[in-house]
Amino acid sequence: MTVPMGGSATAQAQGADTVSQDSLATAQANAVQAEQDEVPAQTAPVAAKPAIDDSALAAASMPVDSELVCLAKVIVHEAGNQSREGQLAVAQVVMNRLRSPKFPKTICSVVMQRGQFFNVHAYNPPKDKRWTLALEIARDARAGVSDPVVGNALFFRAAQVNPAFFRSRPIVGRIGNHYFHE
């Protein structure tokens, strides 16, 4: 740093004071910046990104058609509070019906059949993690990836109800809060 040459001693002293004040201000600013740079590293370490499951990425990128949506809505509405196995069992009942000559030939037609499930077109579940799981299970059931959980069951009911219709139908099994019938 240079001090202006010439002039009075007072001017030179004032110039030196200005230079030293500038230097002090710069040093203080640098110190504050250095402290700010260090604080995040000391108080808030950067968390490592969780590993992303490749199968979850693949499933999320797969197309979602109206038939898959119908099946996923049934899963969420009828068994969203059940285990994955219980949800898969409900989906497999729909798929079993699809293969039976006694029922319609599309998932949405099976689901919308009078007196069977509910109006899936009027039901819009939240698109949260339950929905994501339902889509995954619907894909699984439609593709027949998992082994049958309830055999050839064509019906299911909540465990706390037993309408006359079910009394004559053999019980295939119970998963969670549902009985499954042939």
C-alpha positions as CSV (number, residue, x, y, z in Angstrom):
1,M,0.0,0.0,0.0
2,T,1.3,3.4,-0.8
3,V,0.8,6.6,1.1
4,P,0.4,9.7,-1.0
5,M,3.7,11.6,-1.2
6,G,4.0,15.2,-0.3
7,G,1.6,17.4,1.7
8,S,1.5,18.0,5.3
9,A,2.3,15.5,8.0
10,T,-1.4,15.7,9.1
11,A,-2.5,14.8,5.6
12,Q,-0.1,11.9,5.5
13,A,-1.4,10.8,8.9
14,Q,-5.0,11.1,7.8
15,G,-4.1,9.1,4.6
16,A,-2.5,6.4,6.8
17,D,-5.5,6.4,9.0
18,T,-7.8,5.9,6.0
19,V,-5.6,3.1,4.7
20,S,-5.5,1.4,8.1
21,Q,-9.3,1.8,8.5
22,D,-9.8,0.3,5.0
23,S,-7.4,-2.5,5.9
24,L,-9.2,-3.1,9.2
25,A,-12.7,-3.1,7.5
26,T,-11.4,-5.5,4.9
27,A,-9.9,-7.8,7.5
28,Q,-13.1,-7.8,9.5
29,A,-15.2,-8.6,6.5
30,N,-12.9,-11.4,5.6
31,A,-13.0,-12.8,9.1
32,V,-16.8,-12.7,9.1
33,Q,-17.0,-14.4,5.7
34,A,-14.6,-17.1,6.9
35,E,-16.7,-17.7,10.0
36,Q,-19.9,-18.0,7.9
37,D,-18.2,-20.4,5.6
38,E,-17.2,-22.6,8.5
39,V,-20.5,-22.6,10.4
40,P,-22.5,-24.8,8.0
41,A,-19.7,-27.4,8.1
42,Q,-19.7,-27.4,11.9
43,T,-23.4,-27.1,12.7
44,A,-25.2,-28.7,9.8
45,P,-23.2,-31.5,8.1
46,V,-24.6,-32.3,4.7
47,A,-26.5,-35.6,4.9
48,A,-25.6,-38.3,2.4
49,K,-28.3,-38.8,-0.2
50,P,-30.2,-42.0,0.4
51,A,-29.6,-44.8,-2.0
52,I,-32.3,-44.9,-4.6
53,D,-33.7,-48.3,-5.4
54,D,-33.4,-49.0,-9.1
55,S,-36.6,-51.0,-9.1
56,A,-38.5,-48.0,-7.6
57,L,-37.1,-45.8,-10.3
58,A,-38.1,-48.3,-13.0
59,A,-41.6,-48.6,-11.6
60,A,-42.0,-44.9,-11.3
61,S,-41.1,-44.4,-14.9
62,M,-43.5,-47.1,-16.2
63,P,-46.6,-45.9,-17.9
64,V,-49.9,-45.8,-16.0
65,D,-52.9,-46.7,-18.0
66,S,-56.6,-46.5,-17.0
67,E,-56.8,-50.3,-16.2
68,L,-53.8,-50.0,-13.8
69,V,-55.4,-47.0,-12.1
70,C,-58.7,-48.9,-11.6
71,L,-56.8,-51.7,-9.9
72,A,-54.7,-49.4,-7.8
73,K,-57.8,-47.6,-6.6
74,V,-59.3,-50.9,-5.5
75,I,-56.1,-51.7,-3.7
76,V,-56.0,-48.4,-1.8
77,H,-59.8,-48.2,-1.1
78,E,-60.3,-51.8,-0.1
79,A,-56.9,-52.8,1.5
80,G,-54.8,-49.6,1.9
81,N,-54.6,-50.2,5.6
82,Q,-53.5,-53.9,5.2
83,S,-50.1,-55.4,4.7
84,R,-48.5,-55.7,1.3
85,E,-49.6,-59.3,1.2
86,G,-53.2,-58.3,2.0
87,Q,-53.2,-55.6,-0.7
88,L,-51.7,-58.1,-3.2
89,A,-54.5,-60.6,-2.3
90,V,-57.2,-58.1,-3.1
91,A,-55.5,-57.3,-6.4
92,Q,-55.3,-61.0,-7.2
93,V,-59.0,-61.4,-6.6
94,V,-59.7,-58.9,-9.3
95,M,-57.2,-60.6,-11.6
96,N,-58.8,-64.0,-10.8
97,R,-62.2,-62.6,-11.8
98,L,-60.7,-61.3,-15.1
99,R,-59.7,-64.8,-16.0
100,S,-63.1,-66.3,-15.0
101,P,-65.8,-66.7,-17.7
102,K,-68.3,-65.5,-15.1
103,F,-66.9,-61.9,-15.0
104,P,-66.2,-59.1,-17.5
105,K,-62.9,-59.0,-19.5
106,T,-61.3,-55.8,-18.4
107,I,-60.1,-54.7,-14.9
108,C,-62.3,-51.6,-14.9
109,S,-65.4,-53.6,-16.0
110,V,-64.7,-56.1,-13.2
111,V,-64.3,-53.3,-10.7
112,M,-67.3,-51.4,-11.9
113,Q,-69.6,-54.4,-12.0
114,R,-72.8,-53.6,-10.1
115,G,-72.8,-54.5,-6.5
116,Q,-69.2,-55.6,-6.4
117,F,-66.7,-52.8,-5.5
118,F,-67.4,-49.1,-5.8
119,N,-67.3,-46.3,-8.4
120,V,-63.6,-46.0,-9.0
121,H,-64.2,-43.1,-11.4
122,A,-65.5,-41.0,-8.5
123,Y,-62.7,-42.0,-6.1
124,N,-59.5,-39.9,-6.1
125,P,-57.1,-41.1,-3.5
126,P,-54.2,-38.9,-2.4
127,K,-51.1,-39.5,-4.6
128,D,-48.9,-40.3,-1.7
129,K,-46.7,-43.3,-0.7
130,R,-49.8,-45.5,-0.3
131,W,-50.7,-44.7,-3.9
132,T,-47.2,-45.4,-5.1
133,L,-47.3,-48.8,-3.3
134,A,-50.8,-49.6,-4.8
135,L,-49.5,-48.9,-8.3
136,E,-46.5,-51.2,-7.7
137,I,-48.8,-53.9,-6.4
138,A,-51.2,-53.4,-9.3
139,R,-48.4,-53.9,-11.8
140,D,-47.3,-57.0,-9.9
141,A,-50.8,-58.5,-9.9
142,R,-51.5,-57.7,-13.5
143,A,-48.2,-59.2,-14.7
144,G,-48.5,-62.2,-12.4
145,V,-45.1,-61.6,-10.9
146,S,-45.8,-62.8,-7.4
147,D,-47.1,-66.3,-6.5
148,P,-50.8,-66.4,-5.8
149,V,-51.5,-65.3,-2.2
150,V,-55.1,-66.6,-2.1
151,G,-55.2,-69.2,-4.8
152,N,-58.3,-68.8,-7.1
153,A,-60.4,-66.7,-4.7
154,L,-63.0,-64.7,-6.5
155,F,-64.4,-62.8,-3.5
156,F,-63.3,-61.2,-0.3
157,R,-65.0,-59.6,2.7
158,A,-64.1,-57.8,5.8
159,A,-63.6,-60.1,8.8
160,Q,-66.3,-58.4,10.9
161,V,-69.1,-59.0,8.4
162,N,-70.5,-62.3,7.1
163,P,-73.4,-61.8,4.7
164,A,-75.4,-64.8,3.7
165,F,-73.9,-64.7,0.2
166,F,-70.5,-65.8,1.7
167,R,-71.7,-68.5,4.0
168,S,-72.0,-71.1,1.3
169,R,-68.6,-70.2,-0.3
170,P,-65.5,-72.0,1.0
171,I,-63.0,-69.8,2.7
172,V,-59.6,-69.9,1.0
173,G,-57.8,-68.0,3.6
174,R,-57.6,-64.9,5.8
175,I,-55.1,-62.1,5.5
176,G,-55.2,-59.2,7.9
177,N,-58.8,-58.0,8.1
178,H,-60.1,-59.9,5.1
179,Y,-61.5,-63.4,4.4
180,F,-61.1,-64.7,0.9
181,H,-63.6,-67.0,-0.7
182,E,-63.9,-69.2,-3.8
